[in-house]
Amino acid sequence: MTQKGIISFLLFRYLRFNKHQPFISIAAILAFLGVCIGVMVLIVAMALMNGFDKEFERKLFIMNYPLTMIQGSPEKITKKTLEDLQNNFPQLQFSPFIQTQAISKIGNRMEGAMVFGVDFNLESKINPIFKEAYLQSQQYQNQSKEIFSVIIGKSLKDSYGLDYQSNLLLIFTDFIPNAIQLSPTMKRFVVDGFFQSGLIAYDKGYIYTSLEAMQIIKNLPQNTYDGIHIHSNNPQKDIISLQESYPQMRIVGWWEQNGNFFAALALEKRALFIVLMLIILVASLNIISSLLMTVMNRRREIALLLTMGASSKEIQKTFLYLGNFIGVSGIICGSILAFIILYLLSSFPIISLPADVYGSSKLPLELSLLDLFLILCGSFAIVFFSSYYPAKKATQINPLEVLRNE
């Protein structure tokens, strides 16, 4: 019998259920199930984590913008700066803004807010959430044409019970002197529209008004801005070009504004990957125990094979293939089950999320190819090393001593 034939014969022989020593077969089954469940849970968990990461990243992109130019020197950001940017970087889109903090007040109720003065047309080109609210506001015939109009978030609307053409009092942090003391700037605005980003912090804390209104509130010269929001499909590359062209300005990327948040998400994802990989590691202990029990139970058989001409390499390969067969079968079955679960979760409303918290009732799922590659490589490595030790142990049997004593 050839080397391949001997290995195949022994492999199928050892895979059969052992009626005399059922614990060996049970340990092998448990090892298979452990690896299968571990791989399944790890793939589903990584798809969930990646889905939530991408969903939060998408929402933060919408409300925070890929790049932001702000004043970095005494030189002001003016309309001329905006026109230069539009001429020099036609592939990018720009929206100037003026921002300040304020307190919104209805009756005795008050909420803190960040107020942005923007050009509604330019802002609509780079912010789809704002664009939807702006287009809806234009459908109403009684839309206010005055500059002191605002577009607010749905959460603030629900909190105050506001509707179109409602009045909203804003108390700004910009103080004006009077005869006795400094007093805050207060102004009533007309509500013209409502946006919904899916994140309560933005829907309740962001308010948009016109550039002209904010210039009056902050007593700024006409066509002077606090900064410019920039939309870019490749912000990491464009920020270098912008900074070289405008060294007197400061260009801030989304990864700098939200670096701690995304670093925390990446750390959580990495920790979850390691913890769930331990499930596969624990399951691999069953592979080791199953193979070691098989080696101990088949000591006499292995000794006879060695005396009849079988090489130590053939014995080692037999148990290595046996452990790999159990582990790889578990990996394949776990991957198939994971993709079935992901398909069911994405196609049917098995699990629904509160839409007011996550912005969507559908479970976000997105499996990264890199995550899948790391899961499979890590699982294969654990299975291989779990099979190697028992296989090595089987070659250390002394045939003469075993046959003499047994």
VOPAGU-2260 file (C-alpha; in pm, 1 decimal, decimal comma):
REM VOPAGU-2260
SITE   aa  ch    i         X         Y         Z
SITE  MET   A    0       0,0       0,0       0,0
SITE  THR   A    1     131,3     343,5     -91,5
SITE  GLN   A    2     193,8     622,0     160,1
SITE  LYS   A    3    -119,0     806,2      45,9
SITE  GLY   A    4    -325,0     486,9      72,9
SITE  ILE   A    5    -209,2     415,2     427,3
SITE  ILE   A    6    -288,1     770,4     540,4
SITE  SER   A    7    -635,2     762,3     377,0
SITE  PHE   A    8    -713,8     420,6     529,0
SITE  LEU   A    9    -611,7     526,3     879,8
SITE  LEU   A   10    -789,2     863,6     848,6
SITE  PHE   A   11   -1125,7     708,9     766,2
SITE  ARG   A   12   -1072,6     440,1    1029,5
SITE  TYR   A   13   -1009,3     692,9    1307,0
SITE  LEU   A   14   -1299,4     914,0    1197,6
SITE  ARG   A   15   -1553,2     635,0    1253,5
SITE  PHE   A   16   -1748,2     641,6    1578,0
SITE  ASN   A   17   -1563,4     436,2    1839,5
SITE  LYS   A   18   -1819,0     220,6    2022,0
SITE  HIS   A   19   -1564,2      93,2    2272,9
SITE  GLN   A   20   -1431,1     443,1    2356,8
SITE  PRO   A   21   -1725,0     680,6    2281,8
SITE  PHE   A   22   -1566,8     971,3    2470,7
SITE  ILE   A   23   -1302,5     999,0    2196,3
SITE  SER   A   24   -1567,5    1047,1    1927,0
SITE  ILE   A   25   -1771,2    1278,0    2151,2
SITE  ALA   A   26   -1462,5    1494,8    2207,2
SITE  ALA   A   27   -1409,5    1513,2    1830,1
SITE  ILE   A   28   -1774,1    1612,2    1775,5
SITE  LEU   A   29   -1748,0    1879,1    2045,1
SITE  ALA   A   30   -1431,1    2010,9    1881,6
SITE  PHE   A   31   -1610,1    2031,5    1547,2
SITE  LEU   A   32   -1911,5    2211,1    1699,9
SITE  GLY   A   33   -1690,0    2446,7    1899,7
SITE  VAL   A   34   -1491,6    2557,7    1595,0
SITE  CYS   A   35   -1811,8    2582,2    1389,4
SITE  ILE   A   36   -1992,4    2801,5    1644,4
SITE  GLY   A   37   -1683,1    3010,3    1711,4
SITE  VAL   A   38   -1628,7    3092,6    1344,0
SITE  MET   A   39   -2001,3    3160,6    1293,5
SITE  VAL   A   40   -2023,4    3399,4    1590,6
SITE  LEU   A   41   -1699,9    3574,2    1494,9
SITE  ILE   A   42   -1810,2    3640,8    1135,1
SITE  VAL   A   43   -2156,0    3766,5    1239,4
SITE  ALA   A   44   -2009,9    3984,7    1517,4
SITE  MET   A   45   -1751,9    4140,3    1285,0
SITE  ALA   A   46   -2022,4    4210,4    1025,1
SITE  LEU   A   47   -2232,1    4382,6    1292,2
SITE  MET   A   48   -1941,2    4586,4    1427,0
SITE  ASN   A   49   -1832,3    4690,1    1079,5
SITE  GLY   A   50   -2191,9    4775,9     985,6
SITE  PHE   A   51   -2238,3    5001,3    1289,0
SITE  ASP   A   52   -1896,9    5161,8    1228,2
SITE  LYS   A   53   -1984,6    5242,2     866,4
SITE  GLU   A   54   -2328,9    5370,6     967,0
SITE  PHE   A   55   -2186,6    5605,9    1229,7
SITE  GLU   A   56   -1913,0    5713,2     989,6
SITE  ARG   A   57   -2171,9    5792,0     720,2
SITE  LYS   A   58   -2377,5    6002,2     961,0
SITE  LEU   A   59   -2072,5    6184,8    1091,7
SITE  PHE   A   60   -1959,3    6254,7     734,9
SITE  ILE   A   61   -2295,4    6412,1     654,5
SITE  MET   A   62   -2302,6    6646,7     952,6
SITE  ASN   A   63   -1928,6    6705,5    1005,0
SITE  TYR   A   64   -1800,3    6722,4     643,6
SITE  PRO   A   65   -1478,2    6562,9     510,6
SITE  LEU   A   66   -1273,4    6884,9     531,1
SITE  THR   A   67   -1318,7    7222,4     698,9
SITE  MET   A   68   -1117,7    7538,6     636,0
SITE  ILE   A   69   -1099,8    7774,6     932,4
SITE  GLN   A   70    -911,4    8092,5    1004,9
SITE  GLY   A   71    -555,1    8018,3    1111,0
SITE  SER   A   72    -416,2    8372,0    1107,7
SITE  PRO   A   73    -541,8    8730,6    1139,3
SITE  GLU   A   74    -639,3    8709,4     771,3
SITE  LYS   A   75   -1017,6    8674,7     733,4
SITE  ILE   A   76   -1196,6    8415,8     521,4
SITE  THR   A   77   -1393,8    8617,6     266,8
SITE  LYS   A   78   -1592,4    8572,2     -50,0
SITE  LYS   A   79   -1269,8    8618,6    -246,8
SITE  THR   A   80   -1122,2    8315,5     -65,4
SITE  LEU   A   81   -1430,5    8115,2    -162,2
SITE  GLU   A   82   -1404,7    8220,7    -527,3
SITE  ASP   A   83   -1033,3    8133,9    -536,5
SITE  LEU   A   84   -1108,7    7788,1    -396,7
SITE  GLN   A   85   -1382,0    7729,4    -654,0
SITE  ASN   A   86   -1148,4    7831,0    -937,2
SITE  ASN   A   87    -839,1    7643,7    -815,7
SITE  PHE   A   88   -1016,6    7324,1    -704,0
SITE  PRO   A   89   -1312,7    7271,0    -940,7
SITE  GLN   A   90   -1336,3    6903,1    -839,2
SITE  LEU   A   91   -1432,6    7002,1    -483,3
SITE  GLN   A   92   -1751,3    7156,2    -347,1
SITE  PHE   A   93   -1754,4    7439,6     -93,0
SITE  SER   A   94   -2003,1    7591,3     148,5
SITE  PRO   A   95   -1910,6    7894,8     362,8
SITE  PHE   A   96   -2044,9    7915,4     716,6
SITE  ILE   A   97   -2063,5    8134,2    1025,0
SITE  GLN   A   98   -2121,3    7958,1    1354,7
SITE  THR   A   99   -2194,3    8048,6    1711,5
SITE  GLN   A  100   -2353,3    7900,2    2020,7
SITE  ALA   A  101   -2700,9    7986,6    2137,9
SITE  ILE   A  102   -2987,7    7880,2    2360,7
SITE  SER   A  103   -3324,2    7808,2    2203,1
SITE  LYS   A  104   -3625,0    7898,6    2418,6
SITE  ILE   A  105   -3995,7    7821,6    2402,4
SITE  GLY   A  106   -4189,7    7927,0    2711,9
SITE  ASN   A  107   -3991,6    7805,5    3011,1
SITE  ARG   A  108   -3808,9    7535,1    2818,4
SITE  MET   A  109   -3455,0    7589,9    2690,9
SITE  GLU   A  110   -3205,5    7383,2    2489,3
SITE  GLY   A  111   -2842,4    7450,5    2395,2
SITE  ALA   A  112   -2769,0    7473,8    2024,0
SITE  MET   A  113   -2494,4    7529,2    1768,4
SITE  VAL   A  114   -2620,9    7776,2    1509,6
SITE  PHE   A  115   -2475,1    7775,9    1156,5
SITE  GLY   A  116   -2524,5    8054,5     909,0
SITE  VAL   A  117   -2495,6    7901,9     561,4
SITE  ASP   A  118   -2573,9    7964,6     197,4
SITE  PHE   A  119   -2874,8    7736,0     156,0
SITE  ASN   A  120   -2798,3    7654,6    -209,1
SITE  LEU   A  121   -2429,7    7575,4    -154,1
SITE  GLU   A  122   -2498,7    7381,3     166,2
SITE  SER   A  123   -2755,8    7167,4     -15,5
SITE  LYS   A  124   -2486,4    7051,0    -259,1
SITE  ILE   A  125   -2265,6    6898,4      11,5
SITE  ASN   A  126   -2518,6    6800,9     280,3
SITE  PRO   A  127   -2795,6    6563,7     159,9
SITE  ILE   A  128   -2974,4    6577,9     497,3
SITE  PHE   A  129   -2997,0    6956,9     478,8
SITE  LYS   A  130   -3088,5    6940,0     109,3
SITE  GLU   A  131   -3390,8    6721,3     181,0
SITE  ALA   A  132   -3514,5    6959,3     450,5
SITE  TYR   A  133   -3453,1    7263,7     228,9
SITE  LEU   A  134   -3643,0    7117,3     -67,0
SITE  GLN   A  135   -3934,9    7022,6     157,9
SITE  SER   A  136   -3946,3    7373,9     299,4
SITE  GLN   A  137   -3967,9    7518,5     -53,0
SITE  GLN   A  138   -4283,4    7317,8    -122,1
SITE  TYR   A  139   -4481,3    7528,4     124,8
SITE  GLN   A  140   -4633,7    7837,4     -32,5
SITE  ASN   A  141   -4613,9    8031,7     292,0
SITE  GLN   A  142   -4240,7    7980,1     324,4
SITE  SER   A  143   -4076,9    8279,1     489,8
SITE  LYS   A  144   -3867,6    8494,0     256,4
SITE  GLU   A  145   -3695,3    8685,0     535,1
SITE  ILE   A  146   -3334,2    8624,3     627,8
SITE  PHE   A  147   -3419,2    8541,4     991,4
SITE  SER   A  148   -3552,1    8193,5     918,0
SITE  VAL   A  149   -3416,2    7862,9    1049,2
SITE  ILE   A  150   -3411,0    7494,3     961,8
SITE  ILE   A  151   -3403,4    7282,8    1276,8
SITE  GLY   A  152   -3377,1    6912,5    1361,5
SITE  LYS   A  153   -3675,2    6686,1    1406,7
SITE  SER   A  154   -3586,0    6611,5    1769,5
SITE  LEU   A  155   -3594,3    6983,4    1856,0
SITE  LYS   A  156   -3922,2    7015,5    1667,6
SITE  ASP   A  157   -4078,9    6732,9    1868,9
SITE  SER   A  158   -3936,8    6866,2    2193,7
SITE  TYR   A  159   -4092,3    7210,2    2145,8
SITE  GLY   A  160   -4396,9    7103,9    1943,5
SITE  LEU   A  161   -4304,0    7333,9    1654,8
SITE  ASP   A  162   -4442,9    7345,2    1301,6
SITE  TYR   A  163   -4380,2    7540,2     983,1
SITE  GLN   A  164   -4387,8    7917,1    1036,6
SITE  SER   A  165   -4357,2    7875,4    1414,9
SITE  ASN   A  166   -4148,3    8129,7    1604,7
SITE  LEU   A  167   -3831,4    8020,6    1786,3
SITE  LEU   A  168   -3643,3    8251,4    2020,7
SITE  LEU   A  169   -3263,3    8219,7    2011,5
SITE  ILE   A  170   -3045,4    8370,1    2284,5
SITE  PHE   A  171   -2690,2    8406,6    2153,4
SITE  THR   A  172   -2367,5    8403,9    2349,6
SITE  ASP   A  173   -2259,1    8721,0    2169,7
SITE  PHE   A  174   -2311,1    9006,7    2416,8
SITE  ILE   A  175   -2392,1    9367,9    2331,0
SITE  PRO   A  176   -2319,1    9659,1    2566,2
SITE  ASN   A  177   -2600,1    9878,6    2698,1
SITE  ALA   A  178   -2607,5   10171,0    2938,4
SITE  ILE   A  179   -2557,0    9954,4    3248,0
SITE  GLN   A  180   -2417,7    9614,7    3153,2
SITE  LEU   A  181   -2359,2    9360,4    2877,8
SITE  SER   A  182   -2671,4    9180,7    2761,6
SITE  PRO   A  183   -2704,6    8876,9    2534,1
SITE  THR   A  184   -2829,6    8909,4    2178,3
SITE  MET   A  185   -3184,7    8775,5    2140,0
SITE  LYS   A  186   -3377,9    8726,6    1817,5
SITE  ARG   A  187   -3696,0    8550,1    1709,7
SITE  PHE   A  188   -3661,3    8331,4    1403,0
SITE  VAL   A  189   -3925,4    8175,3    1178,7
SITE  VAL   A  190   -3905,4    7795,5    1140,8
SITE  ASP   A  191   -3894,9    7708,4     770,2
SITE  GLY   A  192   -3793,8    7341,5     771,0
SITE  PHE   A  193   -3690,2    7030,1     959,4
SITE  PHE   A  194   -3401,7    6789,6     897,7
SITE  GLN   A  195   -3346,8    6440,7    1036,9
SITE  SER   A  196   -2994,2    6298,7    1048,2
SITE  GLY   A  197   -3074,7    5998,0    1265,4
SITE  LEU   A  198   -2855,6    6113,6    1553,5
SITE  ILE   A  199   -3035,4    6295,6    1835,7
SITE  ALA   A  200   -2727,8    6502,2    1925,3
SITE  TYR   A  201   -2740,9    6668,5    1581,6
SITE  ASP   A  202   -3119,8    6675,5    1542,1
SITE  LYS   A  203   -3154,6    6855,3    1873,3
SITE  GLY   A  204   -2840,0    7068,3    1880,6
SITE  TYR   A  205   -2789,0    7194,6    1522,6
SITE  ILE   A  206   -2977,3    7491,3    1379,2
SITE  TYR   A  207   -2924,5    7636,7    1030,1
SITE  THR   A  208   -3000,3    7992,8     928,4
SITE  SER   A  209   -2884,0    8231,1     654,8
SITE  LEU   A  210   -2539,6    8386,5     627,9
SITE  GLU   A  211   -2692,9    8731,9     632,2
SITE  ALA   A  212   -2869,0    8666,3     961,4
SITE  MET   A  213   -2550,7    8548,0    1130,4
SITE  GLN   A  214   -2351,8    8840,9     994,1
SITE  ILE   A  215   -2601,8    9075,3    1157,6
SITE  ILE   A  216   -2608,7    8878,0    1485,7
SITE  LYS   A  217   -2228,1    8864,8    1512,8
SITE  ASN   A  218   -2179,3    9212,8    1364,5
SITE  LEU   A  219   -1948,2    9083,9    1091,8
SITE  PRO   A  220   -1863,5    9263,2     765,8
SITE  GLN   A  221   -2054,5    9145,9     459,7
SITE  ASN   A  222   -1907,3    8843,3     274,9
SITE  THR   A  223   -1691,9    8745,7     575,8
SITE  TYR   A  224   -1707,7    8391,0     711,3
SITE  ASP   A  225   -1583,9    8183,7    1004,5
SITE  GLY   A  226   -1490,1    7896,2     775,9
SITE  ILE   A  227   -1570,8    7690,0     468,1
SITE  HIS   A  228   -1701,0    7332,9     463,0
SITE  ILE   A  229   -1538,7    7127,7     187,0
SITE  HIS   A  230   -1672,8    6809,5      28,0
SITE  SER   A  231   -1407,2    6575,7    -110,5
SITE  ASN   A  232   -1409,9    6216,0    -227,1
SITE  ASN   A  233   -1044,3    6180,5    -125,4
SITE  PRO   A  234    -995,9    6411,0     174,2
SITE  GLN   A  235    -661,4    6262,7     287,0
SITE  LYS   A  236    -508,3    6360,5     -48,3
SITE  ASP   A  237    -689,3    6690,8    -102,0
SITE  ILE   A  238    -602,6    6824,9     243,7
SITE  ILE   A  239    -234,4    6829,3     143,3
SITE  SER   A  240    -302,6    7028,9    -173,8
SITE  LEU   A  241    -529,8    7272,2       7,8
SITE  GLN   A  242    -282,0    7329,2     288,4
SITE  GLU   A  243       0,5    7394,2      40,0
SITE  SER   A  244    -213,8    7642,9    -153,8
SITE  TYR   A  245    -343,6    7820,0     158,3
SITE  PRO   A  246     -73,0    7796,6     426,4
SITE  GLN   A  247    -226,0    8088,0     618,8
SITE  MET   A  248    -544,8    7888,5     673,1
SITE  ARG   A  249    -601,7    7578,9     884,9
SITE  ILE   A  250    -752,4    7273,0     713,1
SITE  VAL   A  251    -910,8    7015,5     945,5
SITE  GLY   A  252   -1011,9    6664,4     834,1
SITE  TRP   A  253   -1298,8    6458,0     970,1
SITE  TRP   A  254   -1047,8    6209,5    1118,1
SITE  GLU   A  255    -901,0    6490,3    1329,9
SITE  GLN   A  256   -1238,0    6614,3    1452,4
SITE  ASN   A  257   -1358,2    6265,8    1549,5
SITE  GLY   A  258   -1028,7    6084,1    1600,5
SITE  ASN   A  259   -1102,5    5969,8    1956,6
SITE  PHE   A  260   -1443,6    5833,7    1860,7
SITE  PHE   A  261   -1315,7    5622,4    1572,3
SITE  ALA   A  262   -1012,4    5512,6    1773,6
SITE  ALA   A  263   -1250,7    5385,4    2043,8
SITE  LEU   A  264   -1456,6    5197,5    1782,5
SITE  ALA   A  265   -1142,5    5040,1    1635,5
SITE  LEU   A  266   -1022,1    4935,6    1981,7
SITE  GLU   A  267   -1361,7    4784,7    2064,1
SITE  LYS   A  268   -1365,6    4594,3    1737,0
SITE  ARG   A  269   -1012,3    4464,4    1795,0
SITE  ALA   A  270   -1095,3    4356,0    2149,3
SITE  LEU   A  271   -1411,0    4177,8    2030,9
SITE  PHE   A  272   -1211,6    3996,5    1761,6
SITE  ILE   A  273    -957,7    3873,9    2017,1
SITE  VAL   A  274   -1223,4    3765,3    2269,5
SITE  LEU   A  275   -1426,1    3574,2    2011,8
SITE  MET   A  276   -1112,9    3416,3    1867,7
SITE  LEU   A  277   -1063,0    3266,9    2213,6
SITE  ILE   A  278   -1381,7    3065,0    2151,4
SITE  ILE   A  279   -1206,2    2893,6    1861,6
SITE  LEU   A  280    -893,3    2853,7    2074,7
SITE  VAL   A  281   -1093,6    2682,9    2350,4
SITE  ALA   A  282   -1263,4    2461,4    2091,6
SITE  SER   A  283    -921,7    2363,7    1960,2
SITE  LEU   A  284    -841,4    2217,7    2302,8
SITE  ASN   A  285   -1103,9    1954,4    2225,6
SITE  ILE   A  286    -911,9    1874,4    1906,4
SITE  ILE   A  287    -596,0    1823,9    2111,4
SITE  SER   A  288    -772,0    1609,0    2371,8
SITE  SER   A  289    -952,4    1403,9    2106,3
SITE  LEU   A  290    -631,4    1333,5    1914,4
SITE  LEU   A  291    -433,9    1256,6    2229,3
SITE  MET   A  292    -701,4    1009,4    2341,3
SITE  THR   A  293    -694,2     853,2    1994,6
SITE  VAL   A  294    -315,0     824,0    2011,5
SITE  MET   A  295    -328,2     663,6    2358,7
SITE  ASN   A  296    -609,3     428,6    2257,4
SITE  ARG   A  297    -431,9     326,1    1935,5
SITE  ARG   A  298     -81,8     287,3    2080,9
SITE  ARG   A  299     -65,9     -86,4    2002,6
SITE  GLU   A  300    -201,1     -31,9    1650,5
SITE  ILE   A  301      51,0     245,6    1583,8
SITE  ALA   A  302     332,6      26,1    1717,0
SITE  LEU   A  303     230,0    -257,6    1482,0
SITE  LEU   A  304     219,3     -20,3    1186,4
SITE  LEU   A  305     567,5     105,8    1266,9
SITE  THR   A  306     706,7    -248,2    1292,4
SITE  MET   A  307     538,8    -342,2     962,4
SITE  GLY   A  308     714,2     -66,9     772,6
SITE  ALA   A  309     502,1     245,2     819,7
SITE  SER   A  310     717,7     550,0     867,7
SITE  SER   A  311     691,4     804,2    1148,6
SITE  LYS   A  312     613,6    1066,6     884,1
SITE  GLU   A  313     306,0     870,4     770,7
SITE  ILE   A  314     180,8     837,4    1129,1
SITE  GLN   A  315     239,2    1207,0    1188,8
SITE  LYS   A  316      56,4    1307,2     869,1
SITE  THR   A  317    -235,9    1079,6     960,8
SITE  PHE   A  318    -304,4    1254,4    1290,4
SITE  LEU   A  319    -223,7    1597,1    1144,6
SITE  TYR   A  320    -479,8    1540,3     868,7
SITE  LEU   A  321    -726,3    1401,3    1121,8
SITE  GLY   A  322    -710,7    1713,9    1339,3
SITE  ASN   A  323    -716,6    1942,8    1036,5
SITE  PHE   A  324   -1017,2    1758,4     895,2
SITE  ILE   A  325   -1214,0    1813,0    1217,3
SITE  GLY   A  326   -1110,5    2178,7    1245,3
SITE  VAL   A  327   -1141,2    2276,3     877,1
SITE  SER   A  328   -1482,5    2107,5     857,5
SITE  GLY   A  329   -1590,9    2319,9    1152,7
SITE  ILE   A  330   -1453,9    2635,8     985,9
SITE  ILE   A  331   -1636,9    2563,3     659,1
SITE  CYS   A  332   -1966,1    2479,6     831,1
SITE  GLY   A  333   -1934,6    2784,9    1058,3
SITE  SER   A  334   -1874,0    3012,1     757,8
SITE  ILE   A  335   -2175,6    2871,0     573,3
SITE  LEU   A  336   -2398,6    2914,0     880,6
SITE  ALA   A  337   -2268,1    3270,3     929,3
SITE  PHE   A  338   -2356,3    3370,8     573,5
SITE  ILE   A  339   -2701,3    3213,9     610,1
SITE  ILE   A  340   -2758,7    3412,5     931,6
SITE  LEU   A  341   -2633,6    3734,1     769,7
SITE  TYR   A  342   -2867,1    3678,0     474,3
SITE  LEU   A  343   -3166,1    3619,4     702,3
SITE  LEU   A  344   -3086,2    3924,6     918,9
SITE  SER   A  345   -3045,0    4149,6     615,1
SITE  SER   A  346   -3352,8    4017,7     429,6
SITE  PHE   A  347   -3608,7    3979,3     707,9
SITE  PRO   A  348   -3696,7    4205,2    1006,7
SITE  ILE   A  349   -3588,6    3944,9    1262,8
SITE  ILE   A  350   -3417,6    4208,7    1479,3
SITE  SER   A  351   -3542,9    4567,4    1469,5
SITE  LEU   A  352   -3364,3    4867,7    1615,5
SITE  PRO   A  353   -3516,3    5186,1    1761,0
SITE  ALA   A  354   -3507,9    5421,5    1462,6
SITE  ASP   A  355   -3494,0    5732,6    1682,2
SITE  VAL   A  356   -3161,6    5615,0    1826,3
SITE  TYR   A  357   -2987,2    5451,5    1529,9
SITE  GLY   A  358   -3158,1    5636,4    1246,3
SITE  SER   A  359   -3282,9    5312,2    1091,4
SITE  SER   A  360   -3479,7    5014,0    1219,8
SITE  LYS   A  361   -3278,9    4779,6     995,7
SITE  LEU   A  362   -2976,8    4603,6    1141,3
SITE  PRO   A  363   -2660,5    4739,7     969,9
SITE  LEU   A  364   -2449,7    4451,6     836,4
SITE  GLU   A  365   -2131,0    4486,0     635,0
SITE  LEU   A  366   -1868,7    4213,3     631,0
SITE  SER   A  367   -1523,9    4338,0     537,9
SITE  LEU   A  368   -1314,2    4109,4     319,4
SITE  LEU   A  369   -1014,8    4190,9     539,9
SITE  ASP   A  370   -1206,6    4080,1     851,5
SITE  LEU   A  371   -1314,3    3758,3     679,2
SITE  PHE   A  372    -956,2    3691,3     568,6
SITE  LEU   A  373    -821,2    3747,7     921,1
SITE  ILE   A  374   -1090,6    3523,8    1074,1
SITE  LEU   A  375   -1020,2    3236,9     835,1
SITE  CYS   A  376    -641,5    3271,1     861,8
SITE  GLY   A  377    -655,2    3287,0    1241,7
SITE  SER   A  378    -887,0    2985,4    1257,9
SITE  PHE   A  379    -672,6    2777,9    1021,1
SITE  ALA   A  380    -359,8    2864,8    1221,0
SITE  ILE   A  381    -522,0    2761,9    1552,1
SITE  VAL   A  382    -648,4    2434,3    1403,7
SITE  PHE   A  383    -312,5    2351,2    1248,4
SITE  PHE   A  384    -110,9    2408,8    1566,1
SITE  SER   A  385    -373,2    2219,6    1769,9
SITE  SER   A  386    -326,6    1919,3    1542,7
SITE  TYR   A  387      50,5    1939,7    1526,1
SITE  TYR   A  388     127,7    1853,9    1890,4
SITE  PRO   A  389     -75,9    1527,9    1908,1
SITE  ALA   A  390      59,7    1427,6    1564,5
SITE  LYS   A  391     413,3    1484,5    1688,4
SITE  LYS   A  392     333,3    1288,9    2003,0
SITE  ALA   A  393     217,9     988,6    1798,3
SITE  THR   A  394     560,2     956,7    1634,5
SITE  GLN   A  395     733,5     933,8    1972,8
SITE  ILE   A  396     580,6     593,1    2052,8
SITE  ASN   A  397     842,0     319,2    2107,2
SITE  PRO   A  398     709,7       8,4    1923,1
SITE  LEU   A  399     921,3    -244,4    2118,2
SITE  GLU   A  400     819,4    -107,3    2458,1
SITE  VAL   A  401     451,0     -87,5    2362,6
SITE  LEU   A  402     435,5    -440,7    2218,5
SITE  ARG   A  403     628,4    -583,4    2517,1
SITE  ASN   A  404     395,0    -426,8    2773,8
SITE  GLU   A  405      63,5    -445,3    2587,5
